[in-house]
Amino acid sequence: MTDTREQRMEYLLEATGENTKSKALDRAAEFYLQMRGDTVAVPNGAFVELMEKAE
């Protein structure tokens, strides 16, 4: 893992509040899918709703 990727992972752990890399990655992936939409599971993204939750 490069220094840049390691630092990014540290930021992700901090941002998600998770203690493990796998949980942080799961949380980030779920957020991205919900935000992005345009998938079978999430046809419509929920940017506004997620931003309200984030605040």
N, C-alpha and C positions, 0 to 999 in steps of 0.2 A: 504494500500500500504506500502510495506516495505521501509526502508530507502534506500536500494540499488536500488529498482525500481524507487523511487522518484528521486534519483540522476541521474539515467539513463535517465529519462524523461527530466530533466533539461538539460542534455547534448544534447539530441535529439532536444529540442527546440532551443538551441544555434546553433547546427550544421545545422539545416534546415532553420533557420532564420524565423521560423513561430512564431506566438504569442499565438496560442492555441494548446493544446495537440492533438485534433482531426486532425487539419491540419498537424501537425508534423508527426503524425502516418500515415496519408494518403500519405504524401510525402515519408516517409521511406518505406512504403509498395510498392508504385509505383516503387521506385528505386530498391528495392529488386527483384520485379518481372521482371523488365527490365534487371537487371544484371543476374539473375539466368536463365531465359529462361525456356525451357522445360515445357511450359504450352500451352494450346490451344490459348490463346491470344498472347503469345510471345514464339513461338516455339524455337527460337535461342536467347540465351543471347547476350547482347551487351556490354560486359565488356570493351573492348578497346574503343569503342565509348563513353561510359559513363565516363571513366577515362579522356578522352580528354576534355569532357565538364566540368568535375569537376576541372580540372586544370585551 
